[in-house]
């Protein structure tokens, strides 16, 4: 449930604060208090605001930006909306937190202790630190068997890319950047072999080389757009133009030799594209 509103390394919900460094920025007592009584202390910038427009309509959300001519607000779904100031009649803070109390009431004592222990470690060294490396953290997994069969059959044109939109679910990497294979939905080909089909997006700002790094390439096939990469080592590159590029990953789950999948966008210093990983839901 935390991921619905909070993110780690930008991956997850956008309604609440990113939790990447929570453990190093908040004492454990404050973390416990926030879980039990969220309205006791609301982080600056996450105060709920009520905007009354000149036409009488009301907009509820968070203030993201206060410009000369407009307000940039984030609504309850995490979407950002611009409101012209000449259409704003009144703006006021709404007391309390959007996070409701009692979310941990169903947890057993040990479960609550585990949750607090995990949150209190976020930002510390090792597996609990979100690094500056560009690991893929937001994935979309296909739940449509026809999609993986289309890719494996060699149909890498638009008809192979489109089916992933038919049935997809968001997945998020762990703090250290790896996606556990056990969390990937299982799809079967015509021979009843088990595969996973995942996608993520890279937004490219300048033409150049896009280089991806993999923790393992065994049982892995990767497409950037309609081009399948040649995986002869744990790094693979392709030339890209500005714009958003969809990367599709097919993993033979029955032959994979790793417990998790980790993909990183690398900067190789040789005409690298200027890019960022797309993490929005």
Kinemage of the C-alpha trace (Angstrom):
@kinemage 1
@onewidth
@group {chain A} dominant
@subgroup {mainchain}
@vectorlist {calphas} color= white
{ca unk a 1} P 0.000 0.000 0.000
{ca unk a 2} L 2.905 2.377 0.657
{ca unk a 3} L 3.855 2.327 -3.028
{ca unk a 4} L 0.474 3.744 -4.001
{ca unk a 5} L 1.463 7.132 -2.570
{ca unk a 6} L 5.222 7.001 -1.907
{ca unk a 7} L 8.211 6.358 -4.133
{ca unk a 8} L 11.752 5.062 -3.735
{ca unk a 9} L 14.233 6.582 -6.138
{ca unk a 10} L 11.339 8.185 -7.989
{ca unk a 11} L 9.578 4.863 -8.620
{ca unk a 12} L 6.123 4.570 -7.101
{ca unk a 13} L 3.378 6.988 -6.129
{ca unk a 14} L 3.750 10.760 -6.160
{ca unk a 15} L 1.234 11.845 -3.548
{ca unk a 16} L 3.560 11.531 -0.563
{ca unk a 17} L 7.262 12.240 -0.002
{ca unk a 18} L 9.890 10.021 -1.607
{ca unk a 19} L 11.154 7.642 1.088
{ca unk a 20} L 14.662 7.041 -0.298
{ca unk a 21} L 16.486 8.721 2.612
{ca unk a 22} L 13.815 8.442 5.307
{ca unk a 23} L 15.996 6.483 7.718
{ca unk a 24} L 18.838 8.998 7.600
{ca unk a 25} L 16.615 12.081 7.829
{ca unk a 26} L 14.017 11.063 10.446
{ca unk a 27} L 14.533 9.645 13.954
{ca unk a 28} L 12.856 6.305 14.496
{ca unk a 29} L 10.401 7.860 16.977
{ca unk a 30} L 9.200 10.243 14.254
{ca unk a 31} L 8.748 7.368 11.810
{ca unk a 32} L 6.611 5.467 14.323
{ca unk a 33} L 4.575 8.604 15.082
{ca unk a 34} L 3.979 9.213 11.376
{ca unk a 35} L 2.713 5.661 10.914
{ca unk a 36} L 0.354 5.808 13.876
{ca unk a 37} L -0.812 9.422 13.569
{ca unk a 38} L 0.043 10.819 10.098
{ca unk a 39} L -1.631 14.192 10.771
{ca unk a 40} L 0.585 14.931 13.759
{ca unk a 41} L 3.356 16.226 11.529
{ca unk a 42} L 2.960 16.841 7.786
{ca unk a 43} L 6.149 17.322 5.775
{ca unk a 44} L 6.587 20.777 4.299
{ca unk a 45} L 5.357 20.884 0.719
{ca unk a 46} L 2.811 18.134 1.288
{ca unk a 47} L 0.109 20.216 2.936
{ca unk a 48} L -3.212 19.610 1.229
{ca unk a 49} L -4.615 22.749 -0.386
{ca unk a 50} L -8.141 23.728 -1.361
{ca unk a 51} L -8.320 26.052 -4.364
{ca unk a 52} L -11.638 27.767 -5.066
{ca unk a 53} L -11.893 28.981 -8.659
{ca unk a 54} L -13.761 32.034 -9.895
{ca unk a 55} L -16.443 29.800 -11.425
{ca unk a 56} L -17.141 28.271 -8.005
{ca unk a 57} L -15.469 24.918 -8.672
{ca unk a 58} L -12.991 23.490 -6.180
{ca unk a 59} L -9.627 21.830 -6.783
{ca unk a 60} L -7.993 19.773 -4.020
{ca unk a 61} L -4.333 18.871 -4.220
{ca unk a 62} L -0.733 19.774 -3.443
{ca unk a 63} L 1.065 22.898 -4.566
{ca unk a 64} L 3.991 21.968 -6.795
{ca unk a 65} L 4.855 25.399 -8.194
{ca unk a 66} L 3.734 28.998 -7.603
{ca unk a 67} L 4.526 30.929 -10.771
{ca unk a 68} L 3.809 34.499 -11.806
{ca unk a 69} L 0.716 33.611 -13.792
{ca unk a 70} L -0.235 30.102 -12.709
{ca unk a 71} L -0.294 27.533 -9.946
{ca unk a 72} L 1.039 24.060 -10.656
{ca unk a 73} L -0.965 21.570 -8.591
{ca unk a 74} L -0.812 17.801 -8.133
{ca unk a 75} L -4.189 16.126 -7.714
{ca unk a 76} L -5.123 13.027 -5.721
{ca unk a 77} L -4.196 10.727 -8.608
{ca unk a 78} L -0.678 12.187 -8.822
{ca unk a 79} L -1.330 14.116 -12.033
{ca unk a 80} L -0.081 17.684 -12.355
{ca unk a 81} L -2.449 20.451 -13.479
{ca unk a 82} L -1.817 24.132 -14.254
{ca unk a 83} L -4.355 26.620 -12.852
{ca unk a 84} L -4.207 30.199 -14.237
{ca unk a 85} L -4.072 32.627 -11.312
{ca unk a 86} L -6.732 34.838 -12.890
{ca unk a 87} L -9.112 31.908 -12.388
{ca unk a 88} L -8.248 31.447 -8.692
{ca unk a 89} L -10.565 33.151 -6.203
{ca unk a 90} L -9.186 31.675 -2.978
{ca unk a 91} L -6.544 29.246 -1.747
{ca unk a 92} L -6.241 27.723 1.720
{ca unk a 93} L -4.450 24.918 3.516
{ca unk a 94} L -6.539 21.960 4.646
{ca unk a 95} L -5.512 20.616 8.090
{ca unk a 96} L -4.350 17.037 8.392
{ca unk a 97} L -2.697 14.482 6.160
{ca unk a 98} L -4.009 12.633 3.145
{ca unk a 99} L -2.489 9.505 4.704
{ca unk a 100} L -5.274 8.037 6.864
{ca unk a 101} L -4.638 6.794 10.405
{ca unk a 102} L -4.898 3.104 11.203
{ca unk a 103} L -3.080 1.756 8.138
{ca unk a 104} L -0.900 -0.441 10.369
{ca unk a 105} L -3.724 -1.617 12.643
{ca unk a 106} L -3.975 -4.997 10.911
{ca unk a 107} L -0.256 -5.784 11.350
{ca unk a 108} L 0.976 -8.210 13.956
{ca unk a 109} L 3.525 -6.844 16.432
{ca unk a 110} L 6.477 -8.467 14.628
{ca unk a 111} L 5.220 -7.216 11.270
{ca unk a 112} L 5.038 -3.665 12.591
{ca unk a 113} L 8.564 -3.980 14.019
{ca unk a 114} L 9.802 -5.252 10.638
{ca unk a 115} L 8.134 -2.335 8.827
{ca unk a 116} L 9.652 0.255 11.151
{ca unk a 117} L 13.034 -1.472 10.923
{ca unk a 118} L 12.925 -1.345 7.127
{ca unk a 119} L 11.858 2.300 6.969
{ca unk a 120} L 14.496 3.312 9.514
{ca unk a 121} L 17.258 1.773 7.352
{ca unk a 122} L 16.312 3.542 4.100
{ca unk a 123} L 19.218 5.691 3.007
{ca unk a 124} L 21.851 3.743 4.929
{ca unk a 125} L 24.676 1.947 3.143
{ca unk a 126} L 24.289 -1.297 1.212
{ca unk a 127} L 20.982 -2.645 -0.032
{ca unk a 128} L 18.995 0.153 1.647
{ca unk a 129} L 20.574 3.044 -0.271
{ca unk a 130} L 19.205 4.433 -3.532
{ca unk a 131} L 22.359 5.215 -5.492
{ca unk a 132} L 22.896 7.768 -8.263
{ca unk a 133} L 23.303 4.975 -10.801
{ca unk a 134} L 20.529 4.840 -13.389
{ca unk a 135} L 18.942 1.520 -12.482
{ca unk a 136} L 15.546 0.762 -13.954
{ca unk a 137} L 13.139 1.084 -11.039
{ca unk a 138} L 9.719 1.345 -12.698
{ca unk a 139} L 8.700 -1.601 -14.884
{ca unk a 140} L 5.505 -2.685 -16.557
{ca unk a 141} L 4.965 -6.423 -16.785
{ca unk a 142} L 2.712 -7.906 -19.434
{ca unk a 143} L -0.020 -10.310 -18.383
{ca unk a 144} L -0.942 -11.030 -22.011
{ca unk a 145} L 0.442 -14.315 -23.336
{ca unk a 146} L -0.056 -13.256 -26.974
{ca unk a 147} L 2.421 -10.399 -26.501
{ca unk a 148} L 5.364 -12.607 -25.570
{ca unk a 149} L 4.479 -15.101 -28.299
{ca unk a 150} L 4.505 -12.297 -30.871
{ca unk a 151} L 7.970 -11.137 -29.835
{ca unk a 152} L 9.421 -14.647 -29.710
{ca unk a 153} L 8.026 -15.398 -33.167
{ca unk a 154} L 10.051 -12.531 -34.603
{ca unk a 155} L 7.211 -10.046 -35.038
{ca unk a 156} L 9.092 -7.047 -33.698
{ca unk a 157} L 7.113 -4.414 -35.579
{ca unk a 158} L 4.363 -2.324 -34.039
{ca unk a 159} L 2.001 -5.276 -33.688
{ca unk a 160} L 4.430 -6.873 -31.229
{ca unk a 161} L 4.825 -3.710 -29.185
{ca unk a 162} L 1.146 -2.835 -28.890
{ca unk a 163} L -0.106 -5.934 -27.027
{ca unk a 164} L 1.734 -5.061 -23.823
{ca unk a 165} L -0.794 -2.243 -23.378
{ca unk a 166} L -3.652 -4.773 -23.286
{ca unk a 167} L -2.701 -6.261 -19.956
{ca unk a 168} L 0.065 -4.734 -17.898
{ca unk a 169} L 0.867 -4.223 -14.251
{ca unk a 170} L 3.446 -1.954 -12.608
{ca unk a 171} L 6.402 -3.502 -10.811
{ca unk a 172} L 9.109 -1.743 -8.823
{ca unk a 173} L 12.712 -2.709 -8.231
{ca unk a 174} L 13.998 -3.093 -4.720
{ca unk a 175} L 16.013 -0.295 -3.159
{ca unk a 176} L 19.314 -1.687 -4.466
{ca unk a 177} L 17.943 -1.746 -8.031
{ca unk a 178} L 17.061 -5.397 -8.626
{ca unk a 179} L 13.641 -6.780 -9.589
{ca unk a 180} L 13.076 -10.252 -8.063
{ca unk a 181} L 12.219 -12.799 -10.761
{ca unk a 182} L 9.583 -14.336 -8.498
{ca unk a 183} L 7.510 -11.143 -8.833
{ca unk a 184} L 7.357 -11.270 -12.645
{ca unk a 185} L 4.059 -12.634 -14.044
{ca unk a 186} L 4.585 -15.952 -15.845
{ca unk a 187} L 3.609 -16.201 -19.520
{ca unk a 188} L 3.841 -19.404 -21.560
{ca unk a 189} L 4.827 -19.843 -25.195
{ca unk a 190} L 3.350 -22.410 -27.556
{ca unk a 191} L 5.697 -25.061 -26.133
{ca unk a 192} L 4.574 -24.293 -22.561
{ca unk a 193} L 7.902 -22.701 -21.591
{ca unk a 194} L 7.701 -19.930 -18.991
{ca unk a 195} L 8.669 -16.363 -19.836
{ca unk a 196} L 8.376 -12.878 -18.411
{ca unk a 197} L 7.760 -9.813 -20.576
{ca unk a 198} L 8.716 -6.428 -19.128
{ca unk a 199} L 8.943 -2.923 -20.498
{ca unk a 200} L 10.353 0.416 -19.403
{ca unk a 201} L 10.953 3.755 -21.085
{ca unk a 202} L 13.981 5.968 -21.593
{ca unk a 203} L 13.499 9.599 -22.583
{ca unk a 204} L 16.364 10.760 -24.788
{ca unk a 205} L 17.177 14.472 -24.979
{ca unk a 206} L 19.988 14.340 -27.525
{ca unk a 207} L 20.943 11.906 -30.278
{ca unk a 208} L 23.698 9.495 -29.387
{ca unk a 209} L 24.501 6.067 -28.022
{ca unk a 210} L 22.164 4.442 -25.522
{ca unk a 211} L 24.081 1.835 -23.508
{ca unk a 212} L 22.400 -0.650 -21.195
{ca unk a 213} L 24.135 -2.782 -18.581
{ca unk a 214} L 22.781 -6.109 -17.284
{ca unk a 215} L 23.561 -8.171 -14.209
{ca unk a 216} L 23.169 -11.265 -16.429
{ca unk a 217} L 22.342 -11.836 -20.096
{ca unk a 218} L 21.530 -15.532 -19.841
{ca unk a 219} L 18.016 -16.287 -21.123
{ca unk a 220} L 17.534 -12.573 -21.878
{ca unk a 221} L 16.378 -10.823 -25.067
{ca unk a 222} L 16.029 -7.043 -25.302
{ca unk a 223} L 14.469 -4.696 -27.861
{ca unk a 224} L 14.835 -0.913 -28.062
{ca unk a 225} L 11.856 0.073 -30.149
{ca unk a 226} L 11.771 -2.524 -32.916
{ca unk a 227} L 15.543 -3.239 -32.820
{ca unk a 228} L 16.694 -6.305 -30.938
{ca unk a 229} L 20.017 -5.747 -29.199
{ca unk a 230} L 22.891 -8.161 -29.688
{ca unk a 231} L 23.725 -9.411 -26.208
{ca unk a 232} L 27.287 -10.731 -26.344
{ca unk a 233} L 28.349 -9.205 -23.029
{ca unk a 234} L 26.695 -7.560 -20.040
{ca unk a 235} L 26.645 -4.261 -21.963
{ca unk a 236} L 24.831 -3.454 -25.212
{ca unk a 237} L 24.464 -0.211 -27.165
{ca unk a 238} L 22.370 1.280 -29.929
{ca unk a 239} L 22.057 4.689 -31.575
{ca unk a 240} L 18.923 6.617 -30.617
{ca unk a 241} L 17.219 9.869 -31.592
{ca unk a 242} L 15.537 12.329 -29.207
{ca unk a 243} L 12.195 11.219 -27.776
{ca unk a 244} L 10.822 8.429 -25.599
{ca unk a 245} L 12.071 4.948 -26.408
{ca unk a 246} L 10.357 1.816 -25.170
{ca unk a 247} L 12.622 -1.015 -24.090
{ca unk a 248} L 11.117 -4.495 -24.019
{ca unk a 249} L 12.692 -7.381 -22.140
{ca unk a 250} L 11.843 -11.061 -22.545
{ca unk a 251} L 13.297 -13.367 -19.918
{ca unk a 252} L 13.189 -17.160 -20.119
{ca unk a 253} L 12.299 -17.785 -16.491
{ca unk a 254} L 13.050 -21.490 -16.716
{ca unk a 255} L 16.629 -20.928 -17.913
{ca unk a 256} L 17.577 -17.754 -16.009
{ca unk a 257} L 20.544 -18.113 -13.636
{ca unk a 258} L 19.855 -15.082 -11.450
{ca unk a 259} L 17.410 -14.351 -8.633
{ca unk a 260} L 16.702 -10.813 -9.796
{ca unk a 261} L 16.881 -8.703 -12.945
{ca unk a 262} L 18.851 -5.467 -12.864
{ca unk a 263} L 19.276 -3.159 -15.836
{ca unk a 264} L 21.241 0.072 -15.766
{ca unk a 265} L 21.562 2.934 -18.250
{ca unk a 266} L 25.299 3.514 -18.591
{ca unk a 267} L 27.227 6.622 -19.596
{ca unk a 268} L 30.094 5.347 -21.740
{ca unk a 269} L 31.613 8.728 -22.651
{ca unk a 270} L 31.454 7.993 -26.390
{ca unk a 271} L 28.726 10.195 -27.796
{ca unk a 272} L 26.349 9.112 -25.044
{ca unk a 273} L 22.763 10.206 -25.427
{ca unk a 274} L 21.459 12.618 -22.849
{ca unk a 275} L 18.695 10.643 -21.228
{ca unk a 276} L 16.570 9.894 -18.204
{ca unk a 277} L 14.584 6.871 -17.126
{ca unk a 278} L 10.827 7.438 -17.109
{ca unk a 279} L 9.515 6.601 -13.636
{ca unk a 280} L 5.966 7.994 -13.735
{ca unk a 281} L 3.027 5.653 -13.358
